[in-house]
């Protein structure tokens, strides 16, 4: 007997708990606006407040309500936290419209709920939608149909045309440019030429390389003098405009003898000594003395430094030229001593 009483009390407790939970669940239906004109679109909201532990299934709204109100689309179910952390609010919206004037009742919708395995249903409230037609002034009689207004052009609409014109212009320019380049026997695209290095920079760099390698110390005298004279010939051709690379040593010396304004007597003698000694080593199998190699390289440095083209100093600093000349002589003497 006691066991039966306990079972009854348990069932009563579960029932009372379920009823209490169901009483705290509230389903609501509402409209954006209860009054619309024909064809206007509004939102129908179905929402329900319930404890988190309760499972809710939203009602299925058909494409047409009462055969007159059309359901165009619906949103996903959104969930929001309530002030009471044990409760949540779930909302789903439907876009509806109507094309017949009148007053229409939207019936309640039933939400299916699951409370700890007990299935129940909770209804929403019903709402009324009033649809009005446009008022027609019959006193004016028939009127012409108004033409549609021209909408102003936007940047988004014009942008494709602007880009198209720019693209066509770029293509035409490229075609004309390529035709002109071909007529002049030039490549369509070419890299800009690097600025030409001064002749003395190239010559001094080559002499520095020869000095570092010191091939004369390995007995390669012929190769050493060939490299020194070649560096000087390239320098002379670029600096003075004399075709030294195509001339013999005598022809190069004669070119400077004819135009005595190019070199001083000392510079002329230094160059002649280098070229004549080099010819003896290269062509007459002359064996230079131990000091000849070092002296020839030092004289090559001095010749380049003394004859290099010096930039014209600015008027406000006239003393720069004298300082440069004295520093060049000092550099040449230092080079000779190092060699």
Buried (B, 14 or more C-beta within 10 A) or exposed (E): EEEEEEEEEEEEEBEEEBEEBBEEBBBBBBBBEEEBEEEBEBBBBBBBBBBEEBEBEBBEBEEEBEEEBBBEEBEEBEEEEEEEEEBBBBBBBBBBBBEEEEEBEBEBBBBEBEBEEEEBEBEBEEBEBBBEEEEEEEEEEEEEEEEEEEEEEEEEEEEEEEEEEEEEEEEEEEEEEEEEBEEEEEEEEEEEEEEEEBBBEBBBEBBEEBBEBBBBEEEBBBBBBBBBBBBBBBBBBBBBEBEBEEBEBEEBBEBBEEEEEBBEEEBBEBBBBBBEBBBBBBEEEBEBEEEBBBBBBBBBBBBBBBBBEEEEBEEEEEEBEEEBEEEBEEBBBEBBEEB
